[in-house]
Amino acid sequence: MRFNLKFLFFITLIYFGGSFQSFSQTKGLIVKPATGVGNPVLDPDGNGMVSKSDLGFVNNDEAESEIPFQRLTLPWIEPTHDLSKGPGCGFTDFVDDPTRYSSSYSYYEPINKNLMFRFRLGGYAPNSKGYSVLIDSDSKFGFTGDNADPNAVKGNPGFEFEILLATNFAVRLYNVDGNANPGNPLVEMPYTSHCQKSIAHSTTCDMDFFYDFFIPFDSITKYFPLVTPSTPLRMVANTVINPHTAIRNGGNSISDMSGIDDQAFGGNYDNMFQAFISQVEPVSADSISTGGFPPIKAPAPTVTSGIQTSSTSISGFTASSTDTTTITVYKNGISIGTVTVLPNTIAWTLTGISGLALNDEITATAQTTSTSLSNLSNTVIVGSICASPSIIFGCQSNKGISGTINNVAIGTTINIYNSNFSSIVGSTTTQDAAGKFVYSCNGNTNNCSSGKPCAVPLSGVLWAVVNTNCYITPYPFCVSGTASAISTISPTTVTSTTTIITSGLINGTTYLFKNRYLFATTTDGTFNFPTGTFAFGDTLIFRFMATGDCVSTSTVTRVVINKTEAPTVNGPILEGNNVLISGFSSEEAGTKIYIYVGGILIDSTTVNTFGTWSKTLTALSGGQIVSATAKHPTKTISDLSNQVTVLTRALPPTILGTYNEASTSVNGTVLSGTPAGSKIYLYVDGMLIDSTTTTAGLTWEVSGIPLGELYADGVLTATC
């Protein structure tokens, strides 16, 4: 059942409770002033207007603003009616003015050291909501990549603190570092003195409003000593449907996020936060007061692979722009030149390159005249044009070895290592274009078995490693004996979370080489490693030596790949025909989603560019369990998602009475025949508030609802 919350406030000519507000039409008029110490901060001239002029805003509300608020860096324009929860064009709906990118602002007043914020909203209400600024102060963010935040958790990919205007309560400071459900606030400044509301010049939603609030910067530094007005910060503005922190319960209470289309991302706030922050250049409070926020970052360019040591040019692509783009190319992090890309052009080439060495790392950045410097491009490793050499052994004795090596130059070095690679026993070089080599511990250069005895004869397992620019596996040899056969290695797929690897060889030694070097051995057939031992791209090579035999000449190889992150299935899901199933994923667009009902694969779909997915299933019945897995093209299949039980459709319960935002309980009835103890779920604007059970008298009540969970114009519904 649907039930409108109507809460009427009458204050002079102001009406609250529906979508209509009757104000004097003076744009810039303060309709809720700050009192006490906050009045001269938010209304410096004390004339009851936020405009420079006593007559209000005339043409726009930025240049004519009494306080020179600066636009936050916003990657996208702000749509109306895109919010996840709450009424569109209302008190939690961010809106732009006609110039766009103008839904949230900040300003640092350096004399009194106050950090101020302004939100442009599509409506006004006196009820209790949250207006949040989440702040990253260490320039680390996200779950992966070079700048990942080690404290990132689901629901908070890297914010350190949050400043929250909880209307009717306080302006609060929270420590949210490594936490998606922070506890009590560190600071509470009185709401009456630290917030004001006024009429904006824009009329995106008939009449738009400014919510202004502030916090002394010293209050931040007191609890975060490394954060000062000179500390680079990245800010994200959000509205919250209740007067609580934005990241509470994984962002489930966020109503709207400034500068992004919430509905396009399907409310997947982890993805939204990361997409937003990745385009924002950090800026200090001191810089905000003198120059404002920097523009968004340019899209990162792409460097084309295949760069060799002999290359004299480096090429790639960049996003098309109406501005001129400057590409800077780096070798091992140091600039080696720039190239200019003309407007509406995407290809670039830097010429005149020399001195590239094997394994140099080549990256690039882009910047236009209207953007900040981009993030780094992909990394291309400089290679070498040659084929990997391989050894064909001739003789093997206690005096030395001989043989040939293909694909190497005359004079190539071969090092002979002892069994555990702890020392070099000796070395030699190739003698001709055919790659002939001889090593003898008695100095004989003609063959490996003649001549005087050696002072320290060769014995046991030895390894020959060719010193070239090409990667090869170390080659084993024994003074005498038969090469062992290869054995099995499990699992067939190794990921960064793999901790146990088993070998089929139990009576003997299994050697594990990681990225060429001997990494571990086992004599009982089992390798045990801590989580994170292996990284994506590691090459693992296994050789085997059965008891009494030599090391195998053949190998088993595993290349470490990543496991796809498990997706999320949205709930609740109601039984019926043509049921839309949806969810989200932290993986890239195009990742495959496999949908299961009762553990049986039913259908599949793909993740879109916003990190969400959906699929319409023909029919679902109450009690069935819906789950999903995900498969990225270059990763293994994920673990199973959360499981959502399909709810049986029943005649909805009835909500009785009238409610306002001061209400802390909601009650109602159910139809005759409903069993006592049946579950009732109560929602406001589709957001679950709480649940309860029915009584034998066919009644129910949800009590103990926190203040602020119910709000004017919220739509109450109940299901069972």
Residue, then its C-alpha position, 0 to 999 in steps of 0.5 A: m500500500r502507498f501512503n504519502l507522508k504529509f507534514l505541514f509547516f506554516i511560517t509566515l508565507i512559507y508552505f512545506g509539505g508538498s512540492f510547492q513553496s511560496f516565497s518572496q521571489t527575491k533571488g538571493l534572499i536568506v530563508k533560514p539564516a545562521t545565528g550567533v557566530g555563524n551569521p557573520v561567516l555565512d552572511p558577512d554583511g548581515n543584510g539577509m541576502v547571499s548576493k553582493s547587492d541588497l537587491g539580490f541576484v540579477n543575472n547569475d548567482e556565482a559572480e554576484s555571490e557575496i561569498p566567492f564560492q568556487r565550483l567543485t571539480l565535477p566530471w559531468i553535468e547534473p541531471t534532475h530527477d536522477l536521484s536514488k531516493g527521495p522526490g525529484c526537484g526536491f530538497t535532496d536533488f542536486v541541480d545545475d544552473p544553465t551554465r552546467y557543472s554548478s551543483s556544488y561549491s566550496y570556499y576557504e576563508p583564510i583569515n578565520k580559517n573556515l571551510m565552507f560549502r554550498f549545495r544547489l538543490g531543486g527544493y527546500a524543506p525544513n525536515s531532517k536530511g544529510y548533506s555530505v562532503l566525502i574527502d580523500s586526503d591521501s590521494k589514494f583511492g580504489f581497490t586496484g592500481d598503482n594508487a589504490d587505497p590500502n584501507a579501501v573497503k566495500g562502501n568506501p573505496g578511499f575517503e578519509f573523512e566526511i563533513l556532514l550537514a545533518t539538518n536540524f541537528a548539527v554540522r558533523l565531522y566523521n573519521v571514515d578511513g577504512n570504514a563504511n559504517p563510522g561511529n559517533p562524530l568527532v565534532e558537532m557544530p550547532y545546526t542553527s549557527h553553522c547553516q543557512k538556506s537561501i533562494a538561488h538565481s537558477t530556476t531549474c526546478d521552478m525555484d532552486f535553493f542554496y544550502d550553505f554550511f561551514i566548519p572551522f579548518d582547525s577542527i579538521t586538523k585537530y583530529f587529522p594532524l596531517v590535514t592542513p589548509s595546504t593538504p591536497l584534497r578531493m571532494v565528492a558532494n552527496t545528499v542523504i535521505n536521512p541525517h546520517t553519514a553518506i557511506r552508512n550501510g554502503g551508501n544505501s541512504i545516499s539520495d543524490m551525488s553531485g556531478i554524476d547520473d545516479q540512475a545510470f550507475g544503478g546506485n552502485y556508489d563504489n563504482m560512482f565514487q571511483a569513476f568520479i575521483s579518477q577524474v579529479e585533481p587534488v587541490s588544497a583549501d589554500s588554493i581554493s581561496t586563491g584560484g578555485f578548483p582545477p578542471i577535470k583530468a583529460p582522458a588518459p591516452t593509449v601507448t601502442s605496444g610493440i616498442q623495441t630497443s631499436s625503435t625511433s618513434i613511439s605512437g598511440f591514441t588520445a581522446s578526440s577534443t575540440d582543443t589542442t592536446t599535448i601528449t607527454v611520453y615518459k621512460n621509466g617515469i622521466s619525460i622524453g618528449t612531447v607531441t601536439v595533437l590537433p583538435n578533433t585528432i586522435a592519433w599521435t607519434l613522438t619521433g626522434i627516440s633513441g637509447l631505449a633499453l630492454n624492460d624500459e617502461i613507456t607511459a604517457t599523459a595527455q592535457t588540453t587547454s581546458t583540462s588538468l593533466s590526465n592519469l598515466s596511460n597503459t604501460v608498454i615494456v620495451g622488448s628486444i627483437c630476438a627469438s628465445p634461445s634453447i640449449i641442446f646439450g652435448c656431453q655432460s660429465n664431472k668435468g663439464i658440459s658442452g652443446t649448442i645454443n640457437n638464436v644467440a650472438i657469438g660471445t654470449t655468456i652461459n652461467i653454470y649454477n649450483s643446485n639451489f642457484s645460490s652460487i655460480v660454479g663457472s661460466t663460458t661463452t659461445q664460440d661461433a655463429a652456430g652457438k657452440f659452447v664448452y664448459s670444463c672445470n679443468g679449463n679444457t675448451n675443446n670438449c667437456s670430458s677430457g683433460k686432467p681431473c678437476a679440483v672440484p668435480l661437477s656433481g649432482v644437479l646443475w643449471a645452465v642459464v643463458n645471459t641474453n636479452c631474451y627470457i628463457t627458463p634455466y636448463p638443468f643437467c646432471v653429470s649422470g642419470t636419466a631425466s625425470a618425466i614431467s608430472t601433474i600440477s594442480p590447480t590448472t588455474v592459478t590466481s592471486t588468491t591461490t595458496i596451495i599448489t600440488s605436484g603429482l611427484i611425491n617421491g622426489t623434488t618439484y622445483l617452482f620457478k617464478n618469473r625465471y628464478l627458483f622460488a620454492t621446492t617441495t619433496d612431499g608434493t605440496f606447496n603452501f603459500p600465504t594469500g597474495t604470493f602470486a600476482f597477475g601475470d607471474t609465470l610459474i614453471f615447474r620441473f621435476m626430479a624423481t628420486g635417483d633420476c635427473v631433473s626433467t628436461s620438459t616443464v609444466t607452466r602456469v601463468v597467474i590470472n585474476k579471479t573476477e569479482a563477485p557481482t551483486v544481485n539487487g533485491p527484493i525480487l517478487e514472483g511473477n512473469n517477465v521479472l526484471i533481475s538487476g545488479f551491479s559489478s565492479e568489473e569492466a563493461g562487457t564482463k559476462i554475468y551468469i544468472y542462476v535460479g535454484g543453482i541452475l544456470i538460467d540466462s546471462t547478460t553483460v555489465n554496462t559502462f556504468g557497472t550495472w546489469s539486468k535481465t528479464l527472466t520469463a517466470l519466477s516463483g516464491g521461494q526460489i533463490v536467485s544468484a549470479t557469477a561473473k566472468h571477465p574476459t581475462k580472469t577466472i569466473s567469480d565466486l557466487s554472488n549474494q543470494v536473493t529469495v524470491l518473495t511470494r506475492a500477497l495482498p499488501p498490508t494496510i498502513l493506518g493513520t497519518y505520519n510526519e517526520a517526527s513519527t517514530s512508529v508506523n502501524g497497520t493491519v493485514l487481511s484475515g487468514t494471514p498467519a500470525g508471525s508473518k513478516i512485514y517490510l516497511y519502506v519509504d520511497g522504496m528504501l527499506i526502513d525496518s521489518t516486523t511480524t504480524t500479531a494474532g489480531l491481524t495487526w502489525e507495528v514498526s516501532g523505534i524508527p530513528l528521527g529523520e527516517l521519515y520525511a515530508d512527501g516520502v511515500l510509505t509502502a509495506t509488503c509482506 
